[in-house]
């Protein structure tokens, strides 16, 4: 079923074109070096856009755990994210919203629109996101659920 979703996404809806555009924008950011964290996140997002029914976007902190960061690095990241959201994140999100509305106009496009809507958060904040196989994302969700259940049992 996922394979069929990926085929429908790439051919009638030209998902590979969207993935290529996002990849080129990410590559441009990586080349500037200053905005490389955003560029790497966009490249991961473009990988997701190639096969959105086979991959999920997750936070690096979910995969690796929280790491202490330098205060200078946190400040740099905050400034970089703020500039990105204003100048590129919001315009790209608006274009994606138009694509979502277009996909909802046909019955066959509804699953594609739902996948795109779920990925809007990554488009607005690509730093620290990684494209992983759907089974890895499901395993992370199961692990988070177990941790919540264990913490609830410990609080009794």
Beta strands, then each sheet from edge to edge (+ up, - down):
strand 1: 55-59
strand 2: 129-133
sheet 1: 1+ 2-
end
